[in-house]
Amino acid sequence: MLLEHYSELAETAGVFIHEIKNHLSTLTLSMQLLAEDFENPQTLRERRALDRVSRLQTECNRLVEVSNDFLRFTRVKDLMLRPYALSKVLEELLDFFEPTARAGNVRVNVYLPADLPPVHLDPDLFKQALLNLLLNALQAIPNGGEITLLAREEAHWLVMQIIDTGTGIPPEVLENMFKPFYSTKSGGSGLGLPTARKVLEAHGGSLEADSAPGKGTRFTLKLPIRPPILNPSGPQELVVETSLRDSEP
């Protein structure tokens, strides 16, 4: 009963957010047209008007981002599971993430055993969760450092850790950072980490963090290693993807 109530509430909230986004799109377009009218301000009044329009555009874009974050948070339920190699997930994600890390003078180390078994996951949702964690780690290293990704098989689980050499997280923040809308960052939606945990839990796994100020942070992800689950109405042949990125510490 509680799950049904939550699903209904999430669906209603999703419709509401979609409606807000439609109005925001209209407002954003109007702001864009208004900004074009003041493209070459000649007077102080016109410059002030352009500045106000620019600030309104920024706030509209911010509201769209928060709306998208909320929609992602409410929709983590129906997974498209298939066997996938963790190395393949990381290869695809790091192709996008590593240039951003290098720009911040942050080195990314990846240590994966070559014999890691594939896990059943939704690749897109899982990559979204990992990206949230990697961006969180990157933001914690303002002056350069390292992010290390480790993985191992432990009983019936695949355990992965993301470790950064950043500033660390105070205990009061660590206690609350997985709560929806909790954020210490200016302009943050407070949904990145809660969404990441929700994705892991939807896969039957977990996400935990431990940290200390000045000593960096470690996120620990656990995913169950399950036998293939075939969908009678879908394709019966499941292919496990592999990667050449596997390496040893």
Backbone as CSV, one residue per row, in Angstrom:
resi,resn,N_x,N_y,N_z,CA_x,CA_y,CA_z,C_x,C_y,C_z
1,MET,0.825,-1.197,0.000,0.000,0.000,0.000,0.869,1.261,0.000
2,LEU,1.924,1.257,0.817,2.812,2.412,0.881,3.517,2.632,-0.452
3,LEU,3.954,1.525,-1.106,4.624,1.628,-2.395,3.682,2.190,-3.450
4,GLU,2.398,1.725,-3.436,1.423,2.233,-4.391,1.186,3.725,-4.173
5,HIS,1.101,4.125,-2.912,0.900,5.541,-2.593,2.082,6.374,-3.079
6,TYR,3.289,5.855,-2.874,4.481,6.574,-3.328,4.492,6.701,-4.846
7,SER,4.163,5.615,-5.542,4.169,5.630,-7.006,3.163,6.638,-7.542
8,GLU,1.974,6.668,-6.909,0.946,7.621,-7.341,1.404,9.054,-7.091
9,LEU,2.021,9.279,-5.933,2.513,10.613,-5.603,3.615,11.042,-6.564
10,ALA,4.527,10.112,-6.887,5.617,10.423,-7.808,5.080,10.742,-9.198
11,GLU,4.067,9.987,-9.630,3.483,10.234,-10.954,2.805,11.599,-10.994
12,THR,2.080,11.934,-9.934,1.416,13.237,-9.866,2.439,14.365,-9.869
13,ALA,3.498,14.188,-9.096,4.551,15.205,-9.053,5.207,15.365,-10.414
14,GLY,5.393,14.239,-11.124,5.993,14.299,-12.451,5.152,15.105,-13.419
15,VAL,3.826,14.891,-13.387,2.920,15.657,-14.249,2.990,17.139,-13.896
16,PHE,3.024,17.430,-12.604,3.097,18.817,-12.140,4.384,19.489,-12.616
17,ILE,5.505,18.783,-12.500,6.783,19.342,-12.934,6.797,19.554,-14.446
18,HIS,6.216,18.629,-15.197,6.132,18.800,-16.648,5.375,20.075,-16.993
19,GLU,4.286,20.324,-16.272,3.495,21.530,-16.527,4.321,22.782,-16.228
20,ILE,5.065,22.744,-15.141,5.931,23.876,-14.802,6.974,24.097,-15.888
21,LYS,7.559,22.998,-16.380,8.582,23.119,-17.427,8.009,23.728,-18.702
22,ASN,6.761,23.416,-19.027,6.146,24.014,-20.211,6.060,25.528,-20.073
23,HIS,5.642,25.985,-18.899,5.552,27.428,-18.665,6.945,28.066,-18.623
24,LEU,7.899,27.347,-18.066,9.269,27.864,-18.034,9.835,28.010,-19.440
25,SER,9.495,27.085,-20.316,9.968,27.172,-21.702,9.432,28.428,-22.371
26,THR,8.154,28.723,-22.133,7.559,29.945,-22.689,8.231,31.182,-22.112
27,LEU,8.460,31.154,-20.804,9.099,32.292,-20.148,10.531,32.476,-20.636
28,THR,11.254,31.373,-20.804,12.637,31.443,-21.279,12.710,32.025,-22.681
29,LEU,11.800,31.605,-23.550,11.769,32.141,-24.908,11.470,33.635,-24.894
30,SER,10.546,34.056,-24.049,10.220,35.483,-23.945,11.427,36.278,-23.459
31,MET,12.160,35.722,-22.488,13.358,36.391,-21.991,14.425,36.505,-23.082
32,GLN,14.534,35.464,-23.894,15.511,35.483,-24.982,15.177,36.570,-26.001
33,LEU,13.897,36.683,-26.351,13.472,37.719,-27.300,13.672,39.108,-26.709
34,LEU,13.399,39.240,-25.418,13.584,40.526,-24.752,15.060,40.907,-24.703
35,ALA,15.924,39.913,-24.459,17.367,40.178,-24.431,17.859,40.647,-25.793
36,GLU,17.281,40.095,-26.863,17.677,40.522,-28.209,17.311,41.976,-28.463
37,ASP,16.222,42.442,-27.848,15.826,43.846,-28.002,16.841,44.788,-27.365
38,PHE,17.561,44.283,-26.354,18.562,45.105,-25.666,19.983,44.637,-25.988
39,GLU,20.152,44.041,-27.159,21.450,43.454,-27.512,22.569,44.490,-27.532
40,ASN,22.261,45.701,-27.964,23.253,46.785,-27.998,22.737,47.966,-27.188
41,PRO,22.797,47.858,-25.853,22.248,48.930,-25.007,22.998,50.247,-25.209
42,GLN,22.231,51.305,-25.326,22.826,52.617,-25.563,22.791,53.503,-24.326
43,THR,21.883,53.244,-23.439,21.727,54.088,-22.255,21.906,53.254,-20.991
44,LEU,22.068,53.947,-19.874,22.199,53.270,-18.587,20.947,52.458,-18.281
45,ARG,19.806,53.010,-18.611,18.547,52.302,-18.366,18.486,50.996,-19.158
46,GLU,18.936,51.030,-20.414,18.928,49.823,-21.239,19.922,48.787,-20.721
47,ARG,21.076,49.256,-20.229,22.064,48.319,-19.681,21.528,47.640,-18.424
48,ARG,20.832,48.429,-17.588,20.223,47.843,-16.390,19.143,46.829,-16.767
49,ALA,18.361,47.168,-17.779,17.306,46.251,-18.224,17.904,44.948,-18.742
50,LEU,18.990,45.056,-19.526,19.637,43.857,-20.052,20.197,42.999,-18.926
51,ASP,20.759,43.652,-17.908,21.306,42.913,-16.768,20.202,42.154,-16.030
52,ARG,19.051,42.788,-15.864,17.938,42.129,-15.178,17.388,40.967,-15.998
53,VAL,17.306,41.170,-17.309,16.839,40.093,-18.179,17.801,38.906,-18.114
54,SER,19.104,39.191,-18.091,20.108,38.124,-18.020,19.971,37.335,-16.726
55,ARG,19.700,38.040,-15.632,19.527,37.350,-14.359,18.265,36.481,-14.356
56,LEU,17.207,36.992,-14.989,15.986,36.204,-15.100,16.213,34.953,-15.945
57,GLN,16.997,35.093,-17.015,17.326,33.932,-17.846,18.083,32.884,-17.041
58,THR,19.031,33.342,-16.233,19.807,32.425,-15.396,18.906,31.669,-14.427
59,GLU,17.962,32.391,-13.809,17.060,31.749,-12.855,16.115,30.766,-13.539
60,CYS,15.657,31.116,-14.748,14.794,30.190,-15.503,15.544,28.906,-15.832
61,ASN,16.789,29.054,-16.283,17.602,27.872,-16.594,17.828,27.031,-15.348
62,ARG,18.017,27.711,-14.228,18.229,27.004,-12.958,16.982,26.200,-12.575
63,LEU,15.808,26.794,-12.757,14.564,26.098,-12.442,14.354,24.885,-13.345
64,VAL,14.752,25.003,-14.603,14.657,23.870,-15.524,15.566,22.738,-15.052
65,GLU,16.788,23.078,-14.610,17.720,22.062,-14.121,17.167,21.358,-12.881
66,VAL,16.604,22.136,-11.955,16.028,21.540,-10.747,14.857,20.632,-11.113
67,SER,14.037,21.074,-12.064,12.902,20.262,-12.510,13.370,18.942,-13.103
68,ASN,14.411,19.006,-13.925,14.952,17.776,-14.522,15.511,16.843,-13.458
69,ASP,16.215,17.421,-12.467,16.748,16.605,-11.371,15.619,15.904,-10.618
70,PHE,14.546,16.642,-10.380,13.425,16.065,-9.636,12.754,14.948,-10.431
71,LEU,12.596,15.150,-11.739,11.998,14.112,-12.577,12.841,12.847,-12.568
72,ARG,14.171,13.012,-12.636,15.051,11.839,-12.586,14.902,11.113,-11.252
73,PHE,14.768,11.894,-10.175,14.653,11.300,-8.841,13.365,10.487,-8.699
74,THR,12.259,10.999,-9.235,10.974,10.318,-9.063,10.811,9.132,-9.996
75,ARG,11.604,9.065,-11.064,11.395,8.036,-12.079,12.322,6.831,-11.949
76,VAL,13.117,6.777,-10.902,13.999,5.619,-10.722,13.175,4.467,-10.168
77,LYS,12.582,3.696,-11.057,11.782,2.554,-10.601,11.827,1.410,-11.612
78,ASP,11.489,1.690,-12.869,11.445,0.639,-13.887,12.802,0.527,-14.569
79,LEU,13.544,-0.523,-14.248,14.892,-0.697,-14.778,14.881,-1.590,-16.009
80,MET,15.757,-1.275,-16.951,15.976,-2.124,-18.122,17.268,-2.899,-17.874
81,LEU,17.164,-4.017,-17.167,18.348,-4.756,-16.734,18.890,-5.658,-17.835
82,ARG,20.217,-5.703,-17.913,20.885,-6.668,-18.787,22.302,-6.877,-18.271
83,PRO,22.924,-8.021,-18.574,24.291,-8.267,-18.111,25.242,-7.259,-18.743
84,TYR,26.083,-6.666,-17.914,26.983,-5.628,-18.409,28.275,-5.675,-17.607
85,ALA,29.380,-5.538,-18.289,30.676,-5.507,-17.610,30.904,-4.127,-17.005
86,LEU,31.318,-4.093,-15.736,31.581,-2.822,-15.083,32.644,-2.037,-15.839
87,SER,33.631,-2.739,-16.387,34.691,-2.062,-17.134,34.126,-1.299,-18.330
88,LYS,33.100,-1.855,-18.956,32.480,-1.190,-20.101,31.756,0.076,-19.668
89,VAL,31.045,-0.001,-18.551,30.361,1.177,-18.017,31.358,2.296,-17.753
90,LEU,32.466,1.945,-17.083,33.467,2.955,-16.740,34.142,3.509,-17.981
91,GLU,34.409,2.667,-18.950,35.048,3.129,-20.174,34.189,4.188,-20.861
92,GLU,32.901,3.923,-20.968,31.998,4.869,-21.615,31.878,6.156,-20.809
93,LEU,31.808,6.031,-19.485,31.637,7.204,-18.637,32.902,8.050,-18.572
94,LEU,34.058,7.398,-18.435,35.306,8.141,-18.280,35.745,8.831,-19.560
95,ASP,35.325,8.329,-20.707,35.601,9.047,-21.952,35.031,10.457,-21.885
96,PHE,33.923,10.594,-21.185,33.284,11.903,-21.013,33.862,12.661,-19.821
97,PHE,34.142,11.946,-18.717,34.504,12.601,-17.461,35.972,13.002,-17.377
98,GLU,36.874,12.189,-17.896,38.310,12.435,-17.710,38.783,13.789,-18.242
99,PRO,38.325,14.274,-19.402,38.760,15.612,-19.836,38.388,16.703,-18.831
100,THR,37.209,16.579,-18.220,36.802,17.543,-17.199,37.711,17.450,-15.982
101,ALA,38.057,16.219,-15.589,38.948,16.024,-14.445,40.332,16.599,-14.727
102,ARG,40.864,16.342,-15.923,42.192,16.868,-16.272,42.208,18.391,-16.250
103,ALA,41.109,19.001,-16.678,41.030,20.464,-16.667,41.125,21.008,-15.244
104,GLY,40.710,20.209,-14.269,40.809,20.603,-12.868,42.039,20.047,-12.182
105,ASN,42.999,19.551,-12.981,44.244,18.982,-12.458,43.978,17.799,-11.520
106,VAL,43.008,16.980,-11.906,42.656,15.797,-11.119,42.926,14.552,-11.959
107,ARG,43.670,13.627,-11.383,43.985,12.372,-12.063,42.980,11.303,-11.656
108,VAL,42.521,10.515,-12.637,41.581,9.427,-12.371,42.307,8.094,-12.514
109,ASN,42.339,7.311,-11.435,42.960,5.982,-11.438,41.868,4.916,-11.421
110,VAL,42.012,3.909,-12.264,41.027,2.825,-12.330,41.733,1.492,-12.128
111,TYR,41.326,0.741,-11.113,41.896,-0.573,-10.839,40.767,-1.608,-10.782
112,LEU,40.672,-2.421,-11.808,39.639,-3.450,-11.870,40.274,-4.811,-12.123
113,PRO,39.928,-5.832,-11.338,40.397,-7.182,-11.650,39.873,-7.617,-13.017
114,ALA,40.706,-8.344,-13.749,40.310,-8.765,-15.098,39.175,-9.777,-15.079
115,ASP,38.981,-10.477,-13.943,37.974,-11.537,-13.899,36.683,-11.111,-13.198
116,LEU,36.418,-9.808,-13.114,35.167,-9.365,-12.506,33.976,-9.906,-13.296
117,PRO,32.990,-10.483,-12.622,31.819,-10.979,-13.357,30.932,-9.819,-13.795
118,PRO,30.167,-10.008,-14.861,29.204,-8.972,-15.247,28.091,-8.889,-14.210
119,VAL,27.444,-7.758,-14.155,26.315,-7.577,-13.245,25.095,-7.162,-14.063
120,HIS,23.917,-7.450,-13.509,22.689,-7.080,-14.196,22.312,-5.664,-13.776
121,LEU,22.333,-4.758,-14.725,22.047,-3.367,-14.402,21.437,-2.649,-15.597
122,ASP,20.912,-1.474,-15.292,20.447,-0.547,-16.318,21.613,0.390,-16.595
123,PRO,22.318,0.226,-17.708,23.559,0.978,-17.938,23.386,2.489,-17.863
124,ASP,22.310,3.008,-18.441,22.127,4.459,-18.466,21.900,5.020,-17.067
125,LEU,21.023,4.369,-16.298,20.771,4.840,-14.939,22.001,4.684,-14.060
126,PHE,22.713,3.575,-14.216,23.899,3.348,-13.396,24.984,4.371,-13.722
127,LYS,25.159,4.683,-15.005,26.142,5.706,-15.378,25.747,7.066,-14.824
128,GLN,24.454,7.347,-14.789,23.991,8.597,-14.203,24.369,8.676,-12.729
129,ALA,24.175,7.561,-12.003,24.526,7.525,-10.586,26.029,7.706,-10.391
130,LEU,26.835,7.002,-11.188,28.293,7.129,-11.088,28.747,8.542,-11.408
131,LEU,28.133,9.154,-12.420,28.526,10.515,-12.784,28.247,11.477,-11.643
132,ASN,27.111,11.321,-10.965,26.819,12.160,-9.807,27.909,12.032,-8.747
133,LEU,28.350,10.803,-8.499,29.379,10.571,-7.482,30.730,11.125,-7.923
134,LEU,31.076,10.949,-9.190,32.355,11.454,-9.693,32.388,12.979,-9.681
135,LEU,31.291,13.612,-10.066,31.241,15.071,-10.044,31.315,15.586,-8.611
136,ASN,30.691,14.873,-7.688,30.773,15.248,-6.279,32.217,15.167,-5.792
137,ALA,32.919,14.097,-6.198,34.328,13.947,-5.824,35.176,15.047,-6.448
138,LEU,34.905,15.366,-7.700,35.681,16.393,-8.395,35.516,17.754,-7.734
139,GLN,34.302,18.074,-7.323,34.042,19.355,-6.675,34.715,19.452,-5.311
140,ALA,35.060,18.302,-4.735,35.719,18.290,-3.424,37.233,18.436,-3.539
141,ILE,37.747,18.545,-4.788,39.196,18.652,-5.005,39.476,19.944,-5.772
142,PRO,39.361,21.098,-5.117,39.495,22.370,-5.838,40.906,22.671,-6.316
143,ASN,41.912,22.087,-5.689,43.305,22.419,-6.025,44.066,21.251,-6.640
144,GLY,43.356,20.321,-7.239,44.021,19.184,-7.868,44.198,18.026,-6.904
145,GLY,44.260,16.825,-7.450,44.423,15.632,-6.624,44.100,14.389,-7.422
146,GLU,43.533,13.386,-6.758,43.259,12.113,-7.419,41.880,11.579,-7.048
147,ILE,41.288,10.887,-8.012,40.079,10.096,-7.787,40.417,8.667,-8.195
148,THR,40.208,7.732,-7.282,40.547,6.331,-7.548,39.287,5.480,-7.528
149,LEU,39.149,4.637,-8.539,38.028,3.712,-8.633,38.547,2.289,-8.482
150,LEU,38.019,1.576,-7.492,38.403,0.193,-7.211,37.167,-0.695,-7.264
151,ALA,37.360,-1.954,-7.592,36.236,-2.896,-7.573,36.738,-4.285,-7.225
152,ARG,35.858,-5.074,-6.618,36.199,-6.451,-6.260,34.912,-7.259,-6.149
153,GLU,35.053,-8.557,-6.261,33.928,-9.458,-6.031,33.993,-9.921,-4.585
154,GLU,32.879,-9.840,-3.896,32.834,-10.199,-2.477,31.574,-11.024,-2.231
155,ALA,31.752,-12.338,-2.059,30.612,-13.259,-1.919,29.719,-13.121,-3.147
156,HIS,28.472,-12.729,-2.944,27.540,-12.594,-4.066,27.371,-11.134,-4.479
157,TRP,28.364,-10.327,-4.174,28.256,-8.900,-4.459,29.440,-8.412,-5.280
158,LEU,29.186,-7.401,-6.083,30.265,-6.638,-6.698,30.381,-5.347,-5.904
159,VAL,31.547,-5.120,-5.330,31.771,-3.949,-4.483,32.689,-2.978,-5.212
160,MET,32.252,-1.740,-5.326,33.033,-0.708,-6.001,33.220,0.471,-5.058
161,GLN,34.407,1.068,-5.099,34.682,2.234,-4.266,35.201,3.382,-5.123
162,ILE,34.733,4.572,-4.791,35.215,5.808,-5.414,35.855,6.629,-4.307
163,ILE,37.156,6.830,-4.396,37.925,7.475,-3.325,38.563,8.749,-3.863
164,ASP,38.367,9.854,-3.161,38.997,11.105,-3.593,39.939,11.633,-2.522
165,THR,40.855,12.485,-2.948,41.819,13.100,-2.029,41.400,14.528,-1.717
166,GLY,40.100,14.747,-1.649,39.573,16.095,-1.475,39.565,16.580,-0.044
167,THR,38.721,17.571,0.192,38.687,18.260,1.479,37.956,17.483,2.562
168,GLY,37.234,16.442,2.177,36.482,15.677,3.163,35.134,16.312,3.462
169,ILE,34.311,15.579,4.184,32.948,16.023,4.479,32.750,16.090,5.989
170,PRO,32.282,17.219,6.523,32.018,17.314,7.956,30.948,16.309,8.387
171,PRO,31.003,15.836,9.638,30.054,14.814,10.110,28.593,15.205,9.931
172,GLU,28.256,16.482,10.186,26.850,16.880,10.086,26.345,16.842,8.643
173,VAL,27.254,17.108,7.695,26.881,17.028,6.278,26.785,15.568,5.847
174,LEU,27.740,14.753,6.303,27.755,13.326,5.967,26.461,12.649,6.414
175,GLU,25.929,13.097,7.533,24.717,12.501,8.089,23.478,12.818,7.251
176,ASN,23.505,13.951,6.554,22.297,14.418,5.865,22.378,14.431,4.348
177,MET,23.543,14.150,3.766,23.732,14.438,2.347,22.945,13.525,1.408
178,PHE,22.415,12.405,1.905,21.589,11.548,1.057,20.100,11.875,1.185
179,LYS,19.771,12.912,1.956,18.375,13.326,2.082,18.003,14.231,0.903
180,PRO,16.845,13.998,0.283,16.447,14.832,-0.859,16.415,16.313,-0.505
181,PHE,16.951,17.119,-1.411,16.970,18.579,-1.351,17.945,19.135,-0.309
182,TYR,18.724,18.266,0.333,19.752,18.774,1.245,21.002,19.100,0.441
183,SER,21.488,20.325,0.558,22.689,20.724,-0.176,23.400,21.844,0.559
184,THR,24.725,21.807,0.512,25.534,22.888,1.072,26.137,23.745,-0.032
185,LYS,25.813,23.412,-1.287,26.383,24.119,-2.431,25.416,25.178,-2.930
186,SER,25.944,26.332,-3.246,25.121,27.401,-3.791,24.538,26.969,-5.130
187,GLY,23.226,27.006,-5.236,22.579,26.622,-6.484,22.373,25.140,-6.648
188,GLY,22.769,24.336,-5.651,22.604,22.891,-5.758,21.155,22.477,-5.524
189,SER,20.705,21.464,-6.256,19.323,20.994,-6.092,19.189,20.058,-4.896
190,GLY,20.297,19.470,-4.459,20.233,18.518,-3.359,19.619,17.188,-3.755
191,LEU,19.657,16.861,-5.058,19.068,15.608,-5.528,20.077,14.669,-6.176
192,GLY,21.301,15.123,-6.398,22.300,14.287,-7.061,22.634,13.033,-6.280
193,LEU,23.034,13.189,-5.026,23.395,12.031,-4.203,22.182,11.173,-3.831
194,PRO,21.032,11.781,-3.455,19.857,10.938,-3.206,19.448,10.113,-4.423
195,THR,19.567,10.697,-5.620,19.231,9.954,-6.834,20.203,8.800,-7.038
196,ALA,21.496,9.051,-6.794,22.501,7.995,-6.935,22.192,6.829,-5.998
197,ARG,21.869,7.130,-4.748,21.538,6.054,-3.801,20.266,5.324,-4.239
198,LYS,19.287,6.068,-4.717,18.033,5.454,-5.145,18.257,4.504,-6.320
199,VAL,19.157,4.882,-7.232,19.486,4.019,-8.369,20.106,2.720,-7.876
200,LEU,21.064,2.817,-6.945,21.708,1.604,-6.413,20.694,0.715,-5.702
201,GLU,19.813,1.310,-4.916,18.814,0.524,-4.192,17.815,-0.120,-5.150
202,ALA,17.499,0.577,-6.256,16.594,0.001,-7.253,17.209,-1.228,-7.906
203,HIS,18.545,-1.290,-7.940,19.255,-2.456,-8.476,19.426,-3.558,-7.427
204,GLY,18.885,-3.339,-6.225,19.059,-4.318,-5.159,20.360,-4.143,-4.410
205,GLY,21.017,-2.999,-4.606,22.308,-2.744,-3.976,22.237,-1.648,-2.933
206,SER,23.373,-1.015,-2.688,23.439,0.027,-1.664,24.534,1.025,-2.002
207,LEU,24.459,2.180,-1.373,25.468,3.227,-1.520,25.703,3.856,-0.163
208,GLU,26.951,3.824,0.301,27.323,4.416,1.581,28.536,5.318,1.383
209,ALA,28.766,6.184,2.345,29.915,7.090,2.273,30.560,7.204,3.641
210,ASP,31.874,7.303,3.660,32.594,7.644,4.884,33.643,8.684,4.537
211,SER,33.872,9.584,5.480,34.748,10.718,5.200,35.183,11.369,6.497
212,ALA,36.197,12.194,6.378,36.664,13.008,7.491,37.257,14.284,6.904
213,PRO,36.989,15.433,7.523,37.534,16.687,7.007,39.045,16.611,6.844
214,GLY,39.525,16.997,5.666,40.948,17.000,5.382,41.514,15.666,4.945
215,LYS,40.691,14.618,4.924,41.203,13.278,4.592,40.505,12.644,3.392
216,GLY,39.668,13.391,2.706,39.005,12.849,1.531,37.750,12.067,1.871
217,THR,37.138,11.511,0.823,35.863,10.810,0.964,35.900,9.505,0.181
218,ARG,35.201,8.500,0.690,35.095,7.212,0.006,33.622,6.817,-0.106
219,PHE,33.171,6.641,-1.343,31.838,6.100,-1.595,31.969,4.603,-1.865
220,THR,31.128,3.804,-1.232,31.131,2.357,-1.439,29.800,1.931,-2.042
221,LEU,29.878,1.334,-3.230,28.698,0.865,-3.944,28.687,-0.657,-3.940
222,LYS,27.519,-1.239,-3.718,27.377,-2.694,-3.773,26.256,-3.050,-4.737
223,LEU,26.558,-3.996,-5.635,25.576,-4.501,-6.588,25.506,-6.020,-6.470
224,PRO,24.311,-6.590,-6.472,24.206,-8.054,-6.410,24.628,-8.683,-7.729
225,ILE,25.324,-9.811,-7.631,25.675,-10.584,-8.828,24.585,-11.643,-8.995
226,ARG,23.746,-11.459,-10.001,22.582,-12.321,-10.174,22.710,-13.156,-11.431
227,PRO,22.032,-14.298,-11.475,21.958,-15.053,-12.733,21.072,-14.299,-13.711
228,PRO,21.217,-14.558,-15.022,20.396,-13.857,-16.011,18.910,-14.055,-15.759
229,ILE,18.146,-12.967,-15.908,16.696,-13.012,-15.810,16.145,-12.651,-17.179
230,LEU,15.561,-13.625,-17.860,15.084,-13.399,-19.220,13.641,-12.936,-19.208
231,ASN,13.334,-12.012,-20.092,11.976,-11.514,-20.253,11.296,-12.322,-21.354
232,PRO,10.260,-13.098,-21.029,9.625,-13.949,-22.037,9.131,-13.179,-23.250
233,SER,8.765,-11.907,-23.052,8.245,-11.126,-24.164,9.327,-10.386,-24.921
234,GLY,10.574,-10.487,-24.436,11.659,-9.751,-25.069,12.698,-10.678,-25.633
235,PRO,13.836,-10.130,-26.062,14.904,-10.953,-26.638,15.404,-11.974,-25.628
236,GLN,15.692,-13.189,-26.086,16.138,-14.255,-25.204,17.652,-14.379,-25.175
237,GLU,18.325,-13.719,-26.076,19.777,-13.827,-26.125,20.382,-12.587,-25.487
238,LEU,21.120,-12.767,-24.404,21.742,-11.658,-23.707,23.241,-11.736,-23.896
239,VAL,23.830,-10.626,-24.308,25.254,-10.607,-24.609,25.978,-9.790,-23.552
240,VAL,27.025,-10.336,-22.984,27.841,-9.622,-22.009,28.910,-8.841,-22.744
241,GLU,28.954,-7.515,-22.492,29.940,-6.686,-23.162,31.225,-6.666,-22.348
242,THR,32.353,-6.592,-23.030,33.646,-6.586,-22.363,34.422,-5.345,-22.738
243,SER,35.557,-5.149,-22.086,36.375,-3.965,-22.333,37.837,-4.301,-22.136
244,LEU,38.689,-3.542,-22.794,40.129,-3.732,-22.642,40.693,-2.870,-21.526
245,ARG,39.809,-2.139,-20.810,40.299,-1.228,-19.786,40.609,-1.944,-18.477
246,ASP,40.219,-3.216,-18.343,40.466,-3.949,-17.095,41.945,-3.895,-16.737
247,SER,42.239,-3.728,-15.463,43.639,-3.668,-15.031,43.736,-4.088,-13.580
248,GLU,44.931,-4.325,-13.133,45.190,-4.683,-11.741,45.843,-3.506,-11.036
249,PRO,45.672,-3.396,-9.706,46.344,-2.307,-8.978,47.849,-2.402,-9.119
